[in-house]
Amino acid sequence: MSKSGDDPISHLNPNDRLCLEIGRIALAHIRLDRHLREIHRMLGMPSSAIYLTNSITSTDRLVDDCRVMISKTAASPELLAAAQAALQAAKDANKARNRVVHDMWLPAFAPDGTDMIGHWSLMQLDKRGLGYMDPGTPKDISFAESVNAELGRAGIRVFALLWALQNVLPFYQGGLQAEPVADWVAIMNDRFVTNPDGSFSVLPESDT
């Protein structure tokens, strides 16, 4: 049992710590995917195309569809550019997530055969061959942590897009109290910081 004030996961061995980070990444991806599906349905309203959203199993496909549909809206150039930036961040984060979740994490060894404790080789499925290939340098736990952070920021940027669209799409106008979208655009452009309580705050332009 850890003492008060200690890192609650400091006692975990490297493999258990890795599993914890992979679980966090899976949860962060679920949040991102949910926001993307809500945007996909919003852009399909009020037609029955909204019933097609949940048949899409690929996050990449969700992003691509949203990018096309948003480009056809009458939103301002500033919002459109920010939306495309946020969706690109989602696409990049999903690609990084796939490496963590779908690659095979195997213990890494130095050239002399020494076990590199806390480091893993990410063996990637070779779609042109019969097995797996090692795509590069062994990774440590910080790689998984960085992917989790990337997914978290991408999720917030897509969440901002979700709220911005509710203020600009004709179908939603009049149903909600109108809000200025400048802050949402700033967040979509990655101009924000996250707070200890899980909230986020917009940064002034001079801080970027």
C-alpha positions as protocol buffer text, in pm:
chain_id: "A"
residue {
  index: 1
  type: MET
  ca { x: 0 y: 0 z: 0 }
}
residue {
  index: 2
  type: SER
  ca { x: 140 y: 340 z: -96 }
}
residue {
  index: 3
  type: LYS
  ca { x: 171 y: 614 z: 162 }
}
residue {
  index: 4
  type: SER
  ca { x: -29 y: 933 z: 138 }
}
residue {
  index: 5
  type: GLY
  ca { x: 129 y: 1162 z: -120 }
}
residue {
  index: 6
  type: ASP
  ca { x: 316 y: 882 z: -298 }
}
residue {
  index: 7
  type: ASP
  ca { x: 268 y: 814 z: -667 }
}
residue {
  index: 8
  type: PRO
  ca { x: -18 y: 557 z: -661 }
}
residue {
  index: 9
  type: ILE
  ca { x: 128 y: 364 z: -955 }
}
residue {
  index: 10
  type: SER
  ca { x: 497 y: 380 z: -860 }
}
residue {
  index: 11
  type: HIS
  ca { x: 481 y: 24 z: -724 }
}
residue {
  index: 12
  type: LEU
  ca { x: 374 y: -127 z: -1056 }
}
residue {
  index: 13
  type: ASN
  ca { x: 622 y: -328 z: -1258 }
}
residue {
  index: 14
  type: PRO
  ca { x: 691 y: -205 z: -1614 }
}
residue {
  index: 15
  type: ASN
  ca { x: 451 y: -450 z: -1780 }
}
residue {
  index: 16
  type: ASP
  ca { x: 162 y: -360 z: -1549 }
}
residue {
  index: 17
  type: ARG
  ca { x: 236 y: 9 z: -1599 }
}
residue {
  index: 18
  type: LEU
  ca { x: 228 y: -43 z: -1975 }
}
residue {
  index: 19
  type: CYS
  ca { x: -110 y: -217 z: -1949 }
}
residue {
  index: 20
  type: LEU
  ca { x: -242 y: 76 z: -1746 }
}
residue {
  index: 21
  type: GLU
  ca { x: -131 y: 326 z: -2012 }
}
residue {
  index: 22
  type: ILE
  ca { x: -280 y: 116 z: -2291 }
}
residue {
  index: 23
  type: GLY
  ca { x: -609 y: 113 z: -2100 }
}
residue {
  index: 24
  type: ARG
  ca { x: -599 y: 491 z: -2064 }
}
residue {
  index: 25
  type: ILE
  ca { x: -536 y: 524 z: -2436 }
}
residue {
  index: 26
  type: ALA
  ca { x: -833 y: 298 z: -2513 }
}
residue {
  index: 27
  type: LEU
  ca { x: -1060 y: 516 z: -2296 }
}
residue {
  index: 28
  type: ALA
  ca { x: -928 y: 838 z: -2453 }
}
residue {
  index: 29
  type: HIS
  ca { x: -992 y: 694 z: -2798 }
}
residue {
  index: 30
  type: ILE
  ca { x: -1350 y: 605 z: -2706 }
}
residue {
  index: 31
  type: ARG
  ca { x: -1413 y: 969 z: -2608 }
}
residue {
  index: 32
  type: LEU
  ca { x: -1260 y: 1095 z: -2932 }
}
residue {
  index: 33
  type: ASP
  ca { x: -1461 y: 848 z: -3139 }
}
residue {
  index: 34
  type: ARG
  ca { x: -1783 y: 949 z: -2962 }
}
residue {
  index: 35
  type: HIS
  ca { x: -1730 y: 1319 z: -3039 }
}
residue {
  index: 36
  type: LEU
  ca { x: -1655 y: 1238 z: -3403 }
}
residue {
  index: 37
  type: ARG
  ca { x: -1976 y: 1036 z: -3431 }
}
residue {
  index: 38
  type: GLU
  ca { x: -2179 y: 1320 z: -3283 }
}
residue {
  index: 39
  type: ILE
  ca { x: -2027 y: 1561 z: -3537 }
}
residue {
  index: 40
  type: HIS
  ca { x: -2094 y: 1313 z: -3817 }
}
residue {
  index: 41
  type: ARG
  ca { x: -2462 y: 1292 z: -3718 }
}
residue {
  index: 42
  type: MET
  ca { x: -2491 y: 1669 z: -3677 }
}
residue {
  index: 43
  type: LEU
  ca { x: -2361 y: 1725 z: -4027 }
}
residue {
  index: 44
  type: GLY
  ca { x: -2612 y: 1471 z: -4160 }
}
residue {
  index: 45
  type: MET
  ca { x: -2914 y: 1634 z: -3995 }
}
residue {
  index: 46
  type: PRO
  ca { x: -3201 y: 1652 z: -4069 }
}
residue {
  index: 47
  type: SER
  ca { x: -3178 y: 1370 z: -4323 }
}
residue {
  index: 48
  type: SER
  ca { x: -3196 y: 997 z: -4247 }
}
residue {
  index: 49
  type: ALA
  ca { x: -2823 y: 979 z: -4329 }
}
residue {
  index: 50
  type: ILE
  ca { x: -2766 y: 1002 z: -3954 }
}
residue {
  index: 51
  type: TYR
  ca { x: -2855 y: 632 z: -3934 }
}
residue {
  index: 52
  type: LEU
  ca { x: -2541 y: 551 z: -4132 }
}
residue {
  index: 53
  type: THR
  ca { x: -2305 y: 694 z: -3871 }
}
residue {
  index: 54
  type: ASN
  ca { x: -2286 y: 394 z: -3642 }
}
residue {
  index: 55
  type: SER
  ca { x: -2222 y: 156 z: -3932 }
}
residue {
  index: 56
  type: ILE
  ca { x: -1883 y: 322 z: -3975 }
}
residue {
  index: 57
  type: THR
  ca { x: -1628 y: 116 z: -3782 }
}
residue {
  index: 58
  type: SER
  ca { x: -1316 y: 313 z: -3877 }
}
residue {
  index: 59
  type: THR
  ca { x: -1220 y: 630 z: -3690 }
}
residue {
  index: 60
  type: ASP
  ca { x: -1022 y: 734 z: -3996 }
}
residue {
  index: 61
  type: ARG
  ca { x: -1334 y: 705 z: -4210 }
}
residue {
  index: 62
  type: LEU
  ca { x: -1532 y: 914 z: -3961 }
}
residue {
  index: 63
  type: VAL
  ca { x: -1269 y: 1188 z: -3983 }
}
residue {
  index: 64
  type: ASP
  ca { x: -1262 y: 1178 z: -4363 }
}
residue {
  index: 65
  type: ASP
  ca { x: -1641 y: 1197 z: -4389 }
}
residue {
  index: 66
  type: CYS
  ca { x: -1658 y: 1487 z: -4145 }
}
residue {
  index: 67
  type: ARG
  ca { x: -1388 y: 1676 z: -4333 }
}
residue {
  index: 68
  type: VAL
  ca { x: -1581 y: 1649 z: -4659 }
}
residue {
  index: 69
  type: MET
  ca { x: -1917 y: 1747 z: -4505 }
}
residue {
  index: 70
  type: ILE
  ca { x: -1774 y: 2042 z: -4311 }
}
residue {
  index: 71
  type: SER
  ca { x: -1607 y: 2176 z: -4624 }
}
residue {
  index: 72
  type: LYS
  ca { x: -1954 y: 2202 z: -4781 }
}
residue {
  index: 73
  type: THR
  ca { x: -2107 y: 2411 z: -4502 }
}
residue {
  index: 74
  type: ALA
  ca { x: -2141 y: 2789 z: -4499 }
}
residue {
  index: 75
  type: ALA
  ca { x: -1921 y: 2832 z: -4192 }
}
residue {
  index: 76
  type: SER
  ca { x: -1667 y: 3114 z: -4189 }
}
residue {
  index: 77
  type: PRO
  ca { x: -1322 y: 3055 z: -4340 }
}
residue {
  index: 78
  type: GLU
  ca { x: -1168 y: 3082 z: -3992 }
}
residue {
  index: 79
  type: LEU
  ca { x: -1394 y: 2813 z: -3850 }
}
residue {
  index: 80
  type: LEU
  ca { x: -1347 y: 2589 z: -4152 }
}
residue {
  index: 81
  type: ALA
  ca { x: -968 y: 2610 z: -4125 }
}
residue {
  index: 82
  type: ALA
  ca { x: -980 y: 2541 z: -3751 }
}
residue {
  index: 83
  type: ALA
  ca { x: -1216 y: 2248 z: -3807 }
}
residue {
  index: 84
  type: GLN
  ca { x: -981 y: 2092 z: -4059 }
}
residue {
  index: 85
  type: ALA
  ca { x: -689 y: 2138 z: -3817 }
}
residue {
  index: 86
  type: ALA
  ca { x: -882 y: 1971 z: -3534 }
}
residue {
  index: 87
  type: LEU
  ca { x: -985 y: 1681 z: -3754 }
}
residue {
  index: 88
  type: GLN
  ca { x: -627 y: 1634 z: -3876 }
}
residue {
  index: 89
  type: ALA
  ca { x: -518 y: 1620 z: -3511 }
}
residue {
  index: 90
  type: ALA
  ca { x: -779 y: 1348 z: -3455 }
}
residue {
  index: 91
  type: LYS
  ca { x: -651 y: 1154 z: -3755 }
}
residue {
  index: 92
  type: ASP
  ca { x: -289 y: 1179 z: -3636 }
}
residue {
  index: 93
  type: ALA
  ca { x: -381 y: 1079 z: -3280 }
}
residue {
  index: 94
  type: ASN
  ca { x: -579 y: 781 z: -3407 }
}
residue {
  index: 95
  type: LYS
  ca { x: -278 y: 666 z: -3610 }
}
residue {
  index: 96
  type: ALA
  ca { x: -58 y: 686 z: -3300 }
}
residue {
  index: 97
  type: ARG
  ca { x: -324 y: 503 z: -3097 }
}
residue {
  index: 98
  type: ASN
  ca { x: -326 y: 221 z: -3352 }
}
residue {
  index: 99
  type: ARG
  ca { x: 46 y: 169 z: -3302 }
}
residue {
  index: 100
  type: VAL
  ca { x: 0 y: 133 z: -2927 }
}
residue {
  index: 101
  type: VAL
  ca { x: -312 y: -84 z: -2934 }
}
residue {
  index: 102
  type: HIS
  ca { x: -254 y: -301 z: -3241 }
}
residue {
  index: 103
  type: ASP
  ca { x: 123 y: -356 z: -3239 }
}
residue {
  index: 104
  type: MET
  ca { x: 274 y: -641 z: -3041 }
}
residue {
  index: 105
  type: TRP
  ca { x: 479 y: -515 z: -2745 }
}
residue {
  index: 106
  type: LEU
  ca { x: 775 y: -750 z: -2693 }
}
residue {
  index: 107
  type: PRO
  ca { x: 1060 y: -707 z: -2441 }
}
residue {
  index: 108
  type: ALA
  ca { x: 1350 y: -525 z: -2604 }
}
residue {
  index: 109
  type: PHE
  ca { x: 1708 y: -648 z: -2591 }
}
residue {
  index: 110
  type: ALA
  ca { x: 2033 y: -458 z: -2643 }
}
residue {
  index: 111
  type: PRO
  ca { x: 2276 y: -575 z: -2916 }
}
residue {
  index: 112
  type: ASP
  ca { x: 2471 y: -769 z: -2653 }
}
residue {
  index: 113
  type: GLY
  ca { x: 2157 y: -960 z: -2552 }
}
residue {
  index: 114
  type: THR
  ca { x: 2095 y: -766 z: -2231 }
}
residue {
  index: 115
  type: ASP
  ca { x: 1730 y: -725 z: -2136 }
}
residue {
  index: 116
  type: MET
  ca { x: 1635 y: -358 z: -2172 }
}
residue {
  index: 117
  type: ILE
  ca { x: 1397 y: -353 z: -1876 }
}
residue {
  index: 118
  type: GLY
  ca { x: 1117 y: -102 z: -1928 }
}
residue {
  index: 119
  type: HIS
  ca { x: 1166 y: -95 z: -2306 }
}
residue {
  index: 120
  type: TRP
  ca { x: 971 y: -279 z: -2573 }
}
residue {
  index: 121
  type: SER
  ca { x: 997 y: -348 z: -2944 }
}
residue {
  index: 122
  type: LEU
  ca { x: 669 y: -272 z: -3117 }
}
residue {
  index: 123
  type: MET
  ca { x: 623 y: -550 z: -3368 }
}
residue {
  index: 124
  type: GLN
  ca { x: 395 y: -436 z: -3647 }
}
residue {
  index: 125
  type: LEU
  ca { x: 189 y: -673 z: -3864 }
}
residue {
  index: 126
  type: ASP
  ca { x: 356 y: -700 z: -4205 }
}
residue {
  index: 127
  type: LYS
  ca { x: 62 y: -676 z: -4446 }
}
residue {
  index: 128
  type: ARG
  ca { x: 289 y: -768 z: -4737 }
}
residue {
  index: 129
  type: GLY
  ca { x: 435 y: -1074 z: -4567 }
}
residue {
  index: 130
  type: LEU
  ca { x: 352 y: -1359 z: -4331 }
}
residue {
  index: 131
  type: GLY
  ca { x: 443 y: -1226 z: -3990 }
}
residue {
  index: 132
  type: TYR
  ca { x: 552 y: -916 z: -3800 }
}
residue {
  index: 133
  type: MET
  ca { x: 824 y: -658 z: -3852 }
}
residue {
  index: 134
  type: ASP
  ca { x: 1003 y: -430 z: -3610 }
}
residue {
  index: 135
  type: PRO
  ca { x: 939 y: -74 z: -3731 }
}
residue {
  index: 136
  type: GLY
  ca { x: 1220 y: 92 z: -3539 }
}
residue {
  index: 137
  type: THR
  ca { x: 1374 y: 196 z: -3209 }
}
residue {
  index: 138
  type: PRO
  ca { x: 1248 y: 28 z: -2888 }
}
residue {
  index: 139
  type: LYS
  ca { x: 992 y: 235 z: -2697 }
}
residue {
  index: 140
  type: ASP
  ca { x: 954 y: 299 z: -2324 }
}
residue {
  index: 141
  type: ILE
  ca { x: 651 y: 395 z: -2118 }
}
residue {
  index: 142
  type: SER
  ca { x: 690 y: 760 z: -2213 }
}
residue {
  index: 143
  type: PHE
  ca { x: 583 y: 673 z: -2569 }
}
residue {
  index: 144
  type: ALA
  ca { x: 247 y: 541 z: -2449 }
}
residue {
  index: 145
  type: GLU
  ca { x: 209 y: 841 z: -2218 }
}
residue {
  index: 146
  type: SER
  ca { x: 269 y: 1080 z: -2508 }
}
residue {
  index: 147
  type: VAL
  ca { x: 8 y: 903 z: -2720 }
}
residue {
  index: 148
  type: ASN
  ca { x: -243 y: 931 z: -2436 }
}
residue {
  index: 149
  type: ALA
  ca { x: -169 y: 1305 z: -2409 }
}
residue {
  index: 150
  type: GLU
  ca { x: -204 y: 1346 z: -2787 }
}
residue {
  index: 151
  type: LEU
  ca { x: -540 y: 1168 z: -2786 }
}
residue {
  index: 152
  type: GLY
  ca { x: -657 y: 1382 z: -2496 }
}
residue {
  index: 153
  type: ARG
  ca { x: -576 y: 1709 z: -2671 }
}
residue {
  index: 154
  type: ALA
  ca { x: -726 y: 1588 z: -2999 }
}
residue {
  index: 155
  type: GLY
  ca { x: -1044 y: 1492 z: -2813 }
}
residue {
  index: 156
  type: ILE
  ca { x: -1076 y: 1841 z: -2665 }
}
residue {
  index: 157
  type: ARG
  ca { x: -1021 y: 2002 z: -3005 }
}
residue {
  index: 158
  type: VAL
  ca { x: -1291 y: 1786 z: -3162 }
}
residue {
  index: 159
  type: PHE
  ca { x: -1522 y: 1859 z: -2866 }
}
residue {
  index: 160
  type: ALA
  ca { x: -1474 y: 2230 z: -2942 }
}
residue {
  index: 161
  type: LEU
  ca { x: -1569 y: 2166 z: -3303 }
}
residue {
  index: 162
  type: LEU
  ca { x: -1883 y: 1990 z: -3186 }
}
residue {
  index: 163
  type: TRP
  ca { x: -1995 y: 2296 z: -2987 }
}
residue {
  index: 164
  type: ALA
  ca { x: -1896 y: 2541 z: -3257 }
}
residue {
  index: 165
  type: LEU
  ca { x: -2108 y: 2359 z: -3515 }
}
residue {
  index: 166
  type: GLN
  ca { x: -2414 y: 2386 z: -3292 }
}
residue {
  index: 167
  type: ASN
  ca { x: -2382 y: 2762 z: -3326 }
}
residue {
  index: 168
  type: VAL
  ca { x: -2336 y: 2776 z: -3703 }
}
residue {
  index: 169
  type: LEU
  ca { x: -2530 y: 2490 z: -3865 }
}
residue {
  index: 170
  type: PRO
  ca { x: -2876 y: 2608 z: -3982 }
}
residue {
  index: 171
  type: PHE
  ca { x: -3055 y: 2306 z: -3836 }
}
residue {
  index: 172
  type: TYR
  ca { x: -2947 y: 2398 z: -3481 }
}
residue {
  index: 173
  type: GLN
  ca { x: -2990 y: 2774 z: -3497 }
}
residue {
  index: 174
  type: GLY
  ca { x: -3264 y: 2889 z: -3263 }
}
residue {
  index: 175
  type: GLY
  ca { x: -3256 y: 2570 z: -3058 }
}
residue {
  index: 176
  type: LEU
  ca { x: -2969 y: 2675 z: -2833 }
}
residue {
  index: 177
  type: GLN
  ca { x: -2863 y: 3002 z: -2685 }
}
residue {
  index: 178
  type: ALA
  ca { x: -2614 y: 3148 z: -2932 }
}
residue {
  index: 179
  type: GLU
  ca { x: -2252 y: 3156 z: -2814 }
}
residue {
  index: 180
  type: PRO
  ca { x: -1951 y: 3334 z: -2960 }
}
residue {
  index: 181
  type: VAL
  ca { x: -1744 y: 3075 z: -3144 }
}
residue {
  index: 182
  type: ALA
  ca { x: -1407 y: 3254 z: -3114 }
}
residue {
  index: 183
  type: ASP
  ca { x: -1305 y: 3053 z: -2808 }
}
residue {
  index: 184
  type: TRP
  ca { x: -1408 y: 2726 z: -2971 }
}
residue {
  index: 185
  type: VAL
  ca { x: -1204 y: 2819 z: -3279 }
}
residue {
  index: 186
  type: ALA
  ca { x: -903 y: 2892 z: -3057 }
}
residue {
  index: 187
  type: ILE
  ca { x: -933 y: 2551 z: -2894 }
}
residue {
  index: 188
  type: MET
  ca { x: -968 y: 2381 z: -3233 }
}
residue {
  index: 189
  type: ASN
  ca { x: -642 y: 2554 z: -3324 }
}
residue {
  index: 190
  type: ASP
  ca { x: -475 y: 2397 z: -3017 }
}
residue {
  index: 191
  type: ARG
  ca { x: -461 y: 2727 z: -2829 }
}
residue {
  index: 192
  type: PHE
  ca { x: -552 y: 2606 z: -2482 }
}
residue {
  index: 193
  type: VAL
  ca { x: -417 y: 2453 z: -2164 }
}
residue {
  index: 194
  type: THR
  ca { x: -566 y: 2174 z: -1956 }
}
residue {
  index: 195
  type: ASN
  ca { x: -626 y: 2229 z: -1586 }
}
residue {
  index: 196
  type: PRO
  ca { x: -574 y: 1987 z: -1294 }
}
residue {
  index: 197
  type: ASP
  ca { x: -950 y: 1938 z: -1258 }
}
residue {
  index: 198
  type: GLY
  ca { x: -981 y: 1818 z: -1619 }
}
residue {
  index: 199
  type: SER
  ca { x: -1119 y: 2146 z: -1756 }
}
residue {
  index: 200
  type: PHE
  ca { x: -940 y: 2356 z: -2017 }
}
residue {
  index: 201
  type: SER
  ca { x: -873 y: 2726 z: -2067 }
}
residue {
  index: 202
  type: VAL
  ca { x: -817 y: 2928 z: -2383 }
}
residue {
  index: 203
  type: LEU
  ca { x: -479 y: 3093 z: -2421 }
}
residue {
  index: 204
  type: PRO
  ca { x: -449 y: 3451 z: -2550 }
}
residue {
  index: 205
  type: GLU
  ca { x: -305 y: 3473 z: -2899 }
}
residue {
  index: 206
  type: SER
  ca { x: 14 y: 3632 z: -2760 }
}
residue {
  index: 207
  type: ASP
  ca { x: 83 y: 3309 z: -2566 }
}
residue {
  index: 208
  type: THR
  ca { x: 98 y: 3089 z: -2876 }
}
